[in-house]
Amino acid sequence: MKLKYLDKKKWRRLVRSKYDETVLTYKGEKILVGMIHMHKVREPLVVPVVGKDTLVAANNYKWMQLLPENRNYSLTVMYDERWTEIQYYFDINYSHTLEPGKARREDMYLDVLALPDGRYELVDEEDIKRALRKGKITKKRKRFCLSGRK
């Protein structure tokens, strides 16, 4: 598993950025909301999304990250410089820590990408299989990742 912090402080692509976060309660559940403003990046990031190369990180792009306390996923909504939604990125996680300033998640390697038009795809399925073969996760955690039950 990979431990990932929401603030992206160690992401070398970012030259200048600002990160804000707050914890709110919605229908009785705590949710940490983090917003990263990418003022300047070393180079833009283009990734394949549903068979099309898509620009997801560039100067003045923003990512809003939602980390619900009692769920096995987190959501990143990626916006361009005009606040137009680019994609919705769901990370499947084992656990979340909603500690302001140190919010983090245990990433289970498997992700779902969705576009604003409703198209979606499952990605990184091979990563979870590789992690199991290399002993980075247990069979129990792989089952959790695929079922959502601990």
N, CA, C and O of each residue as an XYZ file, in Angstrom:
600
protein
N       0.833     -1.184      0.000
C       0.000      0.000      0.000
C       0.871      1.237      0.000
O       2.019      1.222      0.444
N       0.297      2.296     -0.506
C       1.024      3.555     -0.542
C       0.345      4.544      0.397
O      -0.871      4.727      0.335
N       1.119      5.175      1.257
C       0.599      6.225      2.119
C       0.697      7.533      1.342
O       1.785      7.936      0.932
N      -0.441      8.195      1.140
C      -0.454      9.419      0.342
C      -1.052     10.571      1.142
O      -2.124     10.449      1.735
N      -0.337     11.682      1.143
C      -0.799     12.901      1.810
C      -1.564     13.755      0.807
O      -1.185     13.833     -0.361
N      -2.635     14.394      1.258
C      -3.467     15.185      0.362
C      -2.812     16.481     -0.089
O      -3.140     16.985     -1.163
N      -1.894     17.037      0.699
C      -1.351     18.366      0.391
C      -0.378     18.388     -0.791
O      -0.035     19.468     -1.271
N       0.072     17.238     -1.266
C       0.977     17.120     -2.413
C       2.289     17.889     -2.242
O       2.923     18.244     -3.236
N       2.706     18.153     -1.001
C       3.943     18.902     -0.754
C       5.170     18.248     -1.379
O       6.116     18.939     -1.759
N       5.161     16.944     -1.487
C       6.329     16.239     -2.015
C       6.217     15.935     -3.510
O       7.059     15.229     -4.065
N       5.193     16.460     -4.151
C       5.019     16.225     -5.583
C       5.942     17.171     -6.335
O       5.710     18.380     -6.350
N       6.976     16.639     -6.954
C       8.007     17.465     -7.600
C       7.472     18.266     -8.783
O       8.088     19.257     -9.175
N       6.364     17.870     -9.350
C       5.785     18.590    -10.484
C       5.382     20.015    -10.095
O       5.396     20.919    -10.931
N       5.025     20.211     -8.827
C       4.560     21.525     -8.377
C       5.733     22.453     -8.072
O       6.606     22.117     -7.271
N       5.750     23.611     -8.707
C       6.756     24.636     -8.433
C       6.205     25.605     -7.396
O       6.885     25.954     -6.431
N       4.959     26.037     -7.609
C       4.310     26.957     -6.665
C       2.844     26.565     -6.571
O       2.140     26.475     -7.577
N       2.401     26.334     -5.341
C       1.011     25.922     -5.138
C       0.520     26.417     -3.787
O       1.299     26.864     -2.945
N      -0.771     26.328     -3.604
C      -1.393     26.679     -2.322
C      -2.368     25.565     -1.987
O      -3.113     25.096     -2.847
N      -2.354     25.149     -0.729
C      -3.243     24.072     -0.282
C      -4.074     24.571      0.886
O      -3.543     25.113      1.855
N      -5.369     24.385      0.786
C      -6.301     24.722      1.866
C      -7.113     23.481      2.192
O      -7.372     22.649      1.323
N      -7.515     23.363      3.462
C      -8.364     22.234      3.828
C      -9.263     22.605      4.988
O      -8.983     23.521      5.762
N     -10.349     21.862      5.080
C     -11.270     22.005      6.192
C     -11.942     20.657      6.421
O     -12.013     19.827      5.515
N     -12.423     20.452      7.616
C     -13.194     19.247      7.922
C     -14.621     19.698      8.140
O     -14.881     20.603      8.933
N     -15.545     19.070      7.437
C     -16.957     19.401      7.605
C     -17.727     18.134      7.929
O     -17.218     17.024      7.776
N     -18.944     18.311      8.373
C     -19.800     17.167      8.666
C     -21.005     17.224      7.738
O     -21.682     18.247      7.635
N     -21.259     16.113      7.069
C     -22.388     16.013      6.145
C     -23.144     14.735      6.481
O     -22.591     13.638      6.408
N     -24.418     14.887      6.851
C     -25.260     13.745      7.230
C     -24.585     12.877      8.289
O     -24.639     11.648      8.237
N     -23.951     13.546      9.248
C     -23.338     12.858     10.375
C     -21.957     12.283     10.129
O     -21.368     11.688     11.032
N     -21.428     12.450      8.925
C     -20.105     11.904      8.622
C     -19.096     13.039      8.416
O     -19.376     14.021      7.728
N     -17.919     12.882      9.028
C     -16.848     13.857      8.825
C     -16.220     13.636      7.455
O     -15.981     12.503      7.036
N     -15.956     14.747      6.765
C     -15.304     14.705      5.456
C     -14.234     15.784      5.441
O     -14.520     16.954      5.695
N     -13.007     15.391      5.143
C     -11.963     16.387      4.971
C     -11.983     16.814      3.507
O     -11.955     15.978      2.604
N     -12.033     18.125      3.286
C     -12.020     18.679      1.945
C     -10.727     19.457      1.784
O     -10.463     20.397      2.534
N      -9.926     19.067      0.810
C      -8.675     19.757      0.531
C      -8.705     20.328     -0.878
O      -9.214     19.694     -1.801
N      -8.159     21.524     -1.039
C      -8.103     22.156     -2.363
C      -6.670     22.560     -2.651
O      -6.066     23.336     -1.909
N      -6.137     22.028     -3.731
C      -4.789     22.416     -4.138
C      -4.885     23.286     -5.382
O      -5.479     22.899     -6.388
N      -4.292     24.462     -5.293
C      -4.231     25.407     -6.406
C      -2.829     25.304     -6.995
O      -1.855     25.645     -6.324
N      -2.711     24.845     -8.221
C      -1.414     24.669     -8.872
C      -1.068     25.953     -9.626
O      -1.385     26.083    -10.808
N      -0.433     26.880     -8.959
C      -0.105     28.149     -9.607
C       0.923     27.958    -10.721
O       0.800     28.538    -11.800
N       1.946     27.130    -10.442
C       2.975     26.888    -11.457
C       3.447     25.438    -11.339
O       3.760     24.962    -10.247
N       3.493     24.742    -12.483
C       3.989     23.361    -12.521
C       5.248     23.290    -13.384
O       5.430     24.101    -14.292
N       6.118     22.318    -13.098
C       7.343     22.134    -13.899
C       6.992     21.810    -15.343
O       7.565     22.361    -16.283
N       6.048     20.915    -15.489
C       5.562     20.564    -16.824
C       4.141     20.039    -16.679
O       3.798     19.437    -15.661
N       3.326     20.263    -17.683
C       1.942     19.774    -17.615
C       1.908     18.240    -17.545
O       2.831     17.560    -17.995
N       0.828     17.721    -16.974
C       0.633     16.277    -16.883
C      -0.535     15.884    -17.780
O      -1.658     16.358    -17.608
N      -0.246     15.010    -18.737
C      -1.259     14.474    -19.646
C      -1.337     12.976    -19.388
O      -0.317     12.286    -19.378
N      -2.552     12.475    -19.180
C      -2.751     11.056    -18.918
C      -3.878     10.519    -19.799
O      -4.773     11.270    -20.188
N      -3.839      9.218    -20.116
C      -4.960      8.652    -20.883
C      -6.176      8.464    -19.981
O      -6.073      7.880    -18.902
N      -7.309      8.954    -20.421
C      -8.568      8.802    -19.689
C      -9.612      8.337    -20.693
O      -9.925      9.049    -21.647
N     -10.144      7.156    -20.480
C     -11.149      6.550    -21.356
C     -10.685      6.638    -22.825
O     -11.448      7.028    -23.708
N      -9.408      6.265    -23.059
C      -8.881      6.203    -24.409
C      -8.482      7.522    -25.045
O      -8.194      7.557    -26.241
N      -8.456      8.604    -24.286
C      -8.103      9.911    -24.845
C      -7.073     10.583    -23.939
O      -7.233     10.586    -22.719
N      -6.019     11.152    -24.524
C      -5.030     11.893    -23.735
C      -5.690     13.143    -23.168
O      -6.298     13.925    -23.898
N      -5.560     13.320    -21.841
C      -6.251     14.403    -21.144
C      -5.271     15.168    -20.273
O      -4.514     14.567    -19.510
N      -5.279     16.483    -20.382
C      -4.449     17.348    -19.559
C      -5.126     17.484    -18.193
O      -6.248     17.983    -18.102
N      -4.437     17.035    -17.120
C      -5.035     17.062    -15.786
C      -4.298     17.948    -14.790
O      -4.831     18.258    -13.725
N      -3.064     18.361    -15.128
C      -2.312     19.254    -14.241
C      -1.514     20.222    -15.108
O      -0.735     19.812    -15.967
N      -1.724     21.510    -14.866
C      -1.026     22.570    -15.602
C      -1.092     23.826    -14.750
O      -1.730     23.834    -13.698
N      -0.444     24.871    -15.194
C      -0.501     26.134    -14.459
C      -1.951     26.556    -14.250
O      -2.762     26.538    -15.176
N      -2.256     26.935    -13.014
C      -3.574     27.440    -12.599
C      -4.687     26.391    -12.590
O      -5.864     26.747    -12.540
N      -4.337     25.114    -12.638
C      -5.325     24.056    -12.459
C      -5.565     23.873    -10.961
O      -4.756     24.297    -10.135
N      -6.685     23.239    -10.625
C      -7.050     23.005     -9.233
C      -7.556     21.577     -9.075
O      -8.181     21.013     -9.973
N      -7.267     21.010     -7.901
C      -7.795     19.693     -7.549
C      -8.483     19.807     -6.204
O      -7.876     20.242     -5.226
N      -9.753     19.416     -6.151
C     -10.484     19.350     -4.889
C     -10.534     17.879     -4.473
O     -10.974     17.018     -5.233
N     -10.073     17.615     -3.252
C     -10.014     16.245     -2.758
C     -10.976     16.075     -1.588
O     -10.981     16.876     -0.654
N     -11.782     15.031     -1.649
C     -12.755     14.724     -0.602
C     -12.368     13.404      0.038
O     -12.216     12.386     -0.638
N     -12.211     13.438      1.349
C     -11.771     12.266      2.100
C     -12.820     11.964      3.173
O     -12.719     12.473      4.289
N     -13.827     11.140      2.849
C     -14.849     10.804      3.850
C     -14.276      9.860      4.908
O     -13.566      8.907      4.588
N     -14.593     10.138      6.153
C     -13.997      9.395      7.265
C     -14.308      7.898      7.236
O     -13.422      7.085      7.501
N     -15.527      7.527      6.926
C     -15.946      6.130      7.066
C     -16.186      5.424      5.737
O     -17.034      4.536      5.658
N     -15.469      5.795      4.714
C     -15.626      5.178      3.392
C     -14.296      4.589      2.949
O     -13.245      4.940      3.485
N     -14.342      3.697      1.974
C     -13.094      3.104      1.490
C     -12.649      3.740      0.174
O     -11.954      3.107     -0.620
N     -13.046      4.980     -0.054
C     -12.625      5.691     -1.248
C     -12.397      7.159     -0.913
O     -12.876      7.665      0.101
N     -11.660      7.823     -1.782
C     -11.560      9.276     -1.756
C     -11.804      9.739     -3.183
O     -11.655      8.970     -4.132
N     -12.177     10.992     -3.323
C     -12.504     11.542     -4.629
C     -11.678     12.791     -4.870
O     -11.587     13.659     -4.003
N     -11.076     12.883     -6.049
C     -10.406     14.102     -6.488
C     -11.145     14.603     -7.714
O     -11.265     13.898     -8.716
N     -11.639     15.831     -7.624
C     -12.265     16.484     -8.779
C     -11.215     17.419     -9.358
O     -10.716     18.307     -8.667
N     -10.885     17.219    -10.618
C      -9.836     18.008    -11.263
C     -10.472     19.080    -12.141
O     -11.367     18.803    -12.939
N      -9.983     20.328    -11.972
C     -10.523     21.478    -12.701
C      -9.424     22.147    -13.516
O      -8.260     22.149    -13.116
N      -9.797     22.715    -14.657
C      -8.836     23.510    -15.418
C      -8.807     24.938    -14.880
O      -9.420     25.235    -13.855
N      -8.097     25.813    -15.572
C      -7.929     27.191    -15.086
C      -9.231     27.986    -15.088
O      -9.308     29.029    -14.439
N     -10.254     27.520    -15.801
C     -11.564     28.201    -15.835
C     -12.593     27.532    -14.908
O     -13.779     27.853    -14.967
N     -12.143     26.611    -14.062
C     -12.994     25.855    -13.143
C     -13.940     24.895    -13.882
O     -15.017     24.572    -13.380
N     -13.538     24.453    -15.050
C     -14.304     23.437    -15.772
C     -13.827     22.070    -15.299
O     -12.623     21.818    -15.240
N     -14.767     21.183    -14.959
C     -14.381     19.848    -14.499
C     -13.738     19.066    -15.632
O     -14.254     19.017    -16.748
N     -12.604     18.456    -15.325
C     -11.880     17.643    -16.293
C     -12.208     16.170    -16.082
O     -12.548     15.450    -17.021
N     -12.096     15.737    -14.817
C     -12.391     14.344    -14.493
C     -12.624     14.196    -12.996
O     -12.291     15.071    -12.197
N     -13.209     13.051    -12.646
C     -13.424     12.653    -11.252
C     -12.580     11.404    -11.050
O     -12.722     10.421    -11.777
N     -11.700     11.454    -10.056
C     -10.744     10.374     -9.829
C     -11.034      9.758     -8.466
O     -10.826     10.394     -7.433
N     -11.510      8.529     -8.468
C     -11.816      7.816     -7.231
C     -10.651      6.889     -6.897
O     -10.303      6.009     -7.684
N     -10.056      7.091     -5.732
C      -9.018      6.197     -5.231
C      -9.675      5.224     -4.261
O     -10.447      5.637     -3.396
N      -9.377      3.945     -4.398
C      -9.848      2.946     -3.441
C      -8.790      2.884     -2.339
O      -7.611      2.662     -2.616
N      -9.212      3.079     -1.103
C      -8.290      3.189      0.031
C      -8.626      2.182      1.109
O      -9.758      1.711      1.215
N      -7.618      1.859      1.911
C      -7.832      0.993      3.059
C      -8.248      1.791      4.283
O      -9.110      1.360      5.049
N      -7.634      2.956      4.467
C      -7.991      3.787      5.615
C      -7.716      5.250      5.304
O      -6.975      5.576      4.377
N      -8.326      6.122      6.093
C      -8.150      7.569      5.977
C      -7.773      8.139      7.333
O      -8.231      7.653      8.367
N      -6.938      9.168      7.328
C      -6.624      9.926      8.535
C      -6.999     11.370      8.264
O      -6.388     12.020      7.416
N      -7.997     11.880      8.973
C      -8.498     13.232      8.750
C      -7.843     14.225      9.690
O      -8.530     15.021     10.330
N      -6.545     14.188      9.778
C      -5.790     15.075     10.660
C      -5.417     16.334      9.878
O      -4.589     16.270      8.969
N      -6.022     17.490     10.222
C      -5.699     18.712      9.485
C      -4.193     18.978      9.472
O      -3.513     18.896     10.495
N      -3.701     19.299      8.279
C      -2.271     19.526      8.090
C      -1.499     18.257      7.776
O      -0.383     18.323      7.262
N      -2.079     17.100      8.078
C      -1.430     15.814      7.813
C      -2.433     14.789      7.295
O      -2.269     13.589      7.517
N      -3.460     15.255      6.611
C      -4.482     14.347      6.081
C      -3.829     13.375      5.104
O      -3.034     13.770      4.251
N      -4.177     12.099      5.244
C      -3.558     11.086      4.409
C      -4.494      9.886      4.251
O      -5.504      9.742      4.940
N      -4.096      9.038      3.304
C      -4.883      7.841      3.030
C      -3.947      6.702      2.662
O      -2.856      6.928      2.139
N      -4.377      5.481      2.937
C      -3.644      4.290      2.525
C      -4.255      3.825      1.207
O      -5.336      3.237      1.180
N      -3.551      4.095      0.130
C      -4.021      3.827     -1.229
C      -3.889      2.338     -1.546
O      -2.835      1.739     -1.334
N      -4.964      1.753     -2.053
C      -4.988      0.326     -2.376
C      -4.678      0.044     -3.848
O      -4.959     -1.057     -4.322
N      -4.113      0.994     -4.579
C      -3.651      0.830     -5.953
C      -4.758      0.885     -7.012
O      -4.475      1.238     -8.157
N      -5.973      0.558     -6.681
C      -7.046      0.480     -7.674
C      -7.787      1.816     -7.737
O      -8.094      2.407     -6.702
N      -8.074      2.289     -8.951
C      -8.727      3.583     -9.126
C      -9.838      3.488    -10.160
O      -9.850      2.591    -11.004
N     -10.767      4.427    -10.078
C     -11.823      4.569    -11.077
C     -11.793      6.009    -11.560
O     -11.846      6.941    -10.759
N     -11.707      6.187    -12.874
C     -11.739      7.516    -13.468
C     -13.090      7.706    -14.125
O     -13.578      6.814    -14.819
N     -13.699      8.867    -13.910
C     -14.979      9.175    -14.538
C     -14.905     10.555    -15.171
O     -14.312     11.480    -14.616
N     -15.513     10.675    -16.336
C     -15.557     11.951    -17.041
C     -16.899     12.640    -16.796
O     -17.884     11.976    -16.474
N     -16.945     13.947    -16.943
C     -18.207     14.661    -16.733
C     -19.360     14.152    -17.608
O     -20.525     14.314    -17.244
N     -19.047     13.536    -18.760
C     -20.112     13.027    -19.631
C     -20.619     11.646    -19.214
O     -21.508     11.090    -19.859
N     -20.052     11.086    -18.128
C     -20.530      9.805    -17.613
C     -19.678      8.606    -17.995
O     -19.850      7.535    -17.412
N     -18.775      8.743    -18.942
C     -17.899      7.620    -19.281
C     -16.916      7.397    -18.140
O     -16.524      8.345    -17.459
N     -16.520      6.145    -17.931
C     -15.605      5.821    -16.828
C     -14.778      4.602    -17.181
O     -15.068      3.877    -18.133
N     -13.727      4.395    -16.376
C     -12.903      3.208    -16.542
C     -12.230      2.854    -15.226
O     -11.945      3.725    -14.404
N     -11.981      1.571    -15.041
C     -11.217      1.051    -13.913
C      -9.753      1.062    -14.333
O      -9.414      0.580    -15.414
N      -8.879      1.613    -13.482
C      -7.455      1.681    -13.838
C      -6.598      1.094    -12.721
O      -7.025      0.984    -11.572
N      -5.410      0.731    -13.085
C      -4.396      0.225    -12.163
C      -4.737     -1.150    -11.588
O      -4.246     -1.521    -10.522
N      -5.577     -1.901    -12.297
C      -5.926     -3.248    -11.838
C      -4.682     -4.136    -11.758
O      -4.560     -4.963    -10.854
N      -3.768     -3.959    -12.701
C      -2.523     -4.739    -12.679
C      -1.658     -4.371    -11.475
O      -0.920     -5.209    -10.957
N      -1.750     -3.095    -11.023
C      -0.940     -2.661     -9.873
C      -1.280     -3.445     -8.616
O      -0.390     -3.805     -7.846
N      -2.568     -3.711     -8.406
C      -2.964     -4.445     -7.190
C      -2.512     -5.901     -7.291
O      -2.128     -6.496     -6.284
N      -2.550     -6.473     -8.471
C      -2.070     -7.847     -8.653
C      -0.561     -7.918     -8.414
O      -0.070     -8.850     -7.777
N       0.166     -6.933     -8.925
C       1.618     -6.871     -8.743
C       1.969     -6.698     -7.264
O       2.898     -7.330     -6.760
N       1.213     -5.832     -6.572
C       1.458     -5.596     -5.142
C       1.236     -6.880     -4.342
O       1.969     -7.156     -3.392
N       0.245     -7.650     -4.718
C      -0.011     -8.929     -4.039
C       1.151     -9.901     -4.287
O       1.626    -10.546     -3.352
N       1.603    -10.007     -5.528
C       2.723    -10.902     -5.854
C       3.998    -10.516     -5.108
O       4.760    -11.386     -4.684
N       4.232     -9.203     -4.946
C       5.447     -8.725     -4.285
C       5.309     -8.653     -2.768
O       6.252     -8.262     -2.080
N       4.141     -9.026     -2.240
C       3.943     -9.027     -0.798
C       3.677     -7.653     -0.197
O       3.770     -7.488      1.019
N       3.350     -6.672     -1.020
C       3.070     -5.327     -0.509
C       1.677     -5.230      0.111
O       1.418     -4.358      0.941
N       0.786     -6.128     -0.298
C      -0.537     -6.226      0.329
C      -0.861     -7.705      0.530
O      -0.280     -8.575     -0.120
N      -1.789     -7.972      1.433
C      -2.211     -9.345      1.706
C      -3.429     -9.687      0.847
O      -4.067     -8.801      0.278
N      -3.741    -10.978      0.762
C      -4.948    -11.405      0.042
C      -6.193    -10.796      0.691
O      -7.153    -10.439      0.008
N      -6.159    -10.685      2.025
C      -7.291    -10.103      2.749
C      -7.513     -8.648      2.319
O      -8.649     -8.228      2.103
N      -6.435     -7.892      2.197
C      -6.568     -6.484      1.787
C      -6.975     -6.379      0.319
O      -7.699     -5.455     -0.052
N      -6.530     -7.298     -0.509
C      -6.978     -7.296     -1.910
C      -8.478     -7.546     -1.964
O      -9.191     -6.876     -2.711
N      -8.969     -8.514     -1.173
C     -10.414     -8.780     -1.133
C     -11.166     -7.547     -0.657
O     -12.230     -7.216     -1.180
N     -10.594     -6.860      0.357
C     -11.211     -5.619      0.846
C     -11.313     -4.610     -0.281
O     -12.353     -3.979     -0.468
N     -10.241     -4.462     -1.025
C     -10.201     -3.481     -2.104
C     -11.297     -3.768     -3.122
O     -11.943     -2.846     -3.619
N     -11.507     -5.033     -3.429
C     -12.496     -5.400     -4.443
C     -13.917     -5.437     -3.893
O     -14.875     -5.301     -4.654
N     -14.068     -5.620     -2.575
C     -15.422     -5.731     -2.022
C     -15.838     -4.533     -1.171
O     -17.029     -4.261     -1.017
N     -14.843     -3.810     -0.613
C     -15.156     -2.680      0.258
C     -15.444     -3.096      1.692
O     -15.872     -2.270      2.498
N     -15.211     -4.388      2.031
C     -15.483     -4.862      3.400
C     -14.194     -5.337      4.053
O     -13.440     -6.110      3.462
N     -13.943     -4.871      5.279
C     -12.737     -5.294      6.022
C     -12.973     -6.644      6.654
O     -12.085     -7.177      7.321
